[in-house]
Amino acid sequence: MMKQLILASQSPRRKKLLGQLGYQFNTLVADIDESVCDHESPKEYVLRLAQEKSLAIFYTLADEQQKKSLVLGADTCVVIDGTILGKPANEAECIETLLRLENNQHQVLTAIAVASCDAIGVTKVCSKVIETQVWFKALTISEIKRYWQTGEPCDKAGSYAIQGIAGQFVTTINGSYSAVVGLPLYETAQLLAKSGLPTTIQDNS
């Protein structure tokens, strides 16, 4: 029996990327607390959120529906010098964040988690964290202010969207581009296949 896939996100970027893999899926929003816990590393943080998102949706399903479903959760954070950079509340925060990133290297961590259950109803979660290194060119405050006026950085972790206007800030990337956008294509396809849902072109073995 082919299981139904549910994406625990309303992010248009994640929906587009998951659609690129050829899956048919529904989307539901997971309502979780995204605060960073005391003494939690960025990797621990992003992994926990992806797992909590997938389980939050999975546990809302009826028992019979759980047996027929896979729930994919994902979370992305931007990190520099061990510090998680959130979404900017205003122009000043955007300027402060991008001045930290300009002419520098930072990390983008994206975690994915798939919640499912086996034939006897035991819940399991398979998960993975993908780390990508990103380098920015030098930026001026006037460039950052003009970028803020486009509206693009307002709801983005780290105050930028690599797939948008801010792509011109990036000089080098080492790792998964799609993970920086919000969903690593290779790792997601592998994790879903491991959970029993290969893409239409993968071997079902």
N, C-alpha and C positions, 0 to 999 in steps of 0.2 A: 504493500500500500504506500503510495507516494504521499508524504506528509505536506500539510499546508504551511507555507512560510509567512510569518508575520514580522514586520520590521517595527521595532519599538522606537519609532522616531517619526516626526513630521518634517524633518529637514529635507528641503528640496534637493540638496546636493547628495545626500545619502540615497534618497529615492532614485535619483537619476543614475547613480553609480551602480546600485543594486540591479536596476533595470538593464544596465549594459551587460550584465552577466546572463541575461535571458530568463530570469526568474519571474514567475507570476506571484504576487504577494499582496497582502493587505498591510495597512499601517495603523498603529495605535500609539498614543502618547503615554509614556511612563512618567508618572508624577512622583519624583523622588527628591530627596534633599541632596543638593550638589555641593554642600559645604565641604571644605577640606578638613579631615580629622587631624587631631594633634599628632605630631610625629609621623605623619603619613608622607611617604615619598611620592613624587609625581607619578611614577609607574604604578605604585600601589593605589593611588587615587583614581587614575584613569581606568585601571582594571576593575576596581570596585564599582565604579559607576556603570560601566558596561554590563557587568554581571547583575547589578541591582536593577537596571532597566529591563534586561531580558526576563529576570525572575518576576519583576513587578507585573508585567503583562501576562506571563505564563500562569501565575497564580490567580489571575482573574478569570481564567478559562475554566469551564466545567470539566469534570474528570474525563469524560469521553472525548472532549475536544483537545485536552492536553495530549492524549495518546496519538492524536492525528496532527499535531502541530509542532513546528520549530519556531522559536522566537529569537530573533537576532537583535541584540543590543550593541550599541557602539558609543564611544565617547572619545573626544579629541582634546588635548591641551597643548599649549605652547609653553615651552620652558626655556629659561635662560639662567645660567649660573645656579641651577637647582630651584629656581623660583617659578611657580606657575603664574602665567600671565592671563588674566581673565578678559572678559569683554569690557570695552571702555564705556563708562557711564556718560562721558562728555568729551568735548574736544581736547581739554587739558589732559585727560587720562590717555587719549589716543596719542597725543604728542609725546607724553612721557614714555609710553610703551615703545613707540617706534624709534625714539631716540636711543632706547636701550638696544634695539635690534639692529639699527643702522650700522653698516660697516663692521658687521660682527656675525658670529655663528650662533645659532640656537637650535633647539631640538623640538620636533613635533611628535608627540606620543599619541597614537590612536590604538585603543583597545577594542576588540570585538569579542562578543560572548554569545553562545547559542545555548538556549535552555530547551530541554526536551525531556521525555520520560521513556523508559523502556516498556516492554510488554507487560510487566507486572506493576507498573505505575511508579517506579523509583525515579525521582527527578535527578537529572544530571546537567551540569553546565560545562561546556568546553570553551576555553577562552585563550586569547593570545594578545600580546602587546607588540606593536610595531613602532620602532623608533626611526625617524628620518632626520638627517642633519640638513639644515638650511642656512645659506649665507645670504646676507643682504648687502646691497651697495650702500655707499654713503648717501644720506638724505639730509635735506635742509628743512628747517621748520616751515618755510613757505610751501615746500612740496607736501609736507605732511598736512598742513592746513587745507591745501587744495584737495588732497585725497579725502580728508574728513568731509569736505563739502559734497563729495559725490554720494555720500550716504553708505558706501560699501562697508566701511569698517565698523559700523555701529553695533552689529550683533555678531561680530566675529571674535573668537578667542585670539588673543595676541594682536587684535586691532587690524587684521589684514585678511584678505582672501587671495590665495595664490592663483586660483582659477579666474580671477577678475583683473581689475586694473592694477592691483598690487603685484601681479606677475612680473611687471617690469622692474620691481625692486630686487628680485631674486637673481643672484649671480651664479649660484651653484646649488645643486641638490644632490644629496647622497642617500638613496633609499627609495621609498615608495611615494611617487607623486600623488597617487589617488588616496593614500593614507593622509596626506597633508590636507587634501580637499575634504576628507571626512570618512572614507571607507576604503580600505586597501583591497583592491580587486583580487589579486592572487590569493592572499591569505583568507579572504572571505569565501572564495570558491572552494578552497581546500578544506576549510573548517565545516562548511555546509555539507560537502561531500562526505567528510568523516562522520557527520551526524546523520547521514543517510539520504542527503538530497543533492546529488551531483547536478551540474549544469547540463544543458542539452547536448553538449559536445564532449563532456567528460566520460570516461569509462566508468560504468557502474559496477565497480569491483571492490 
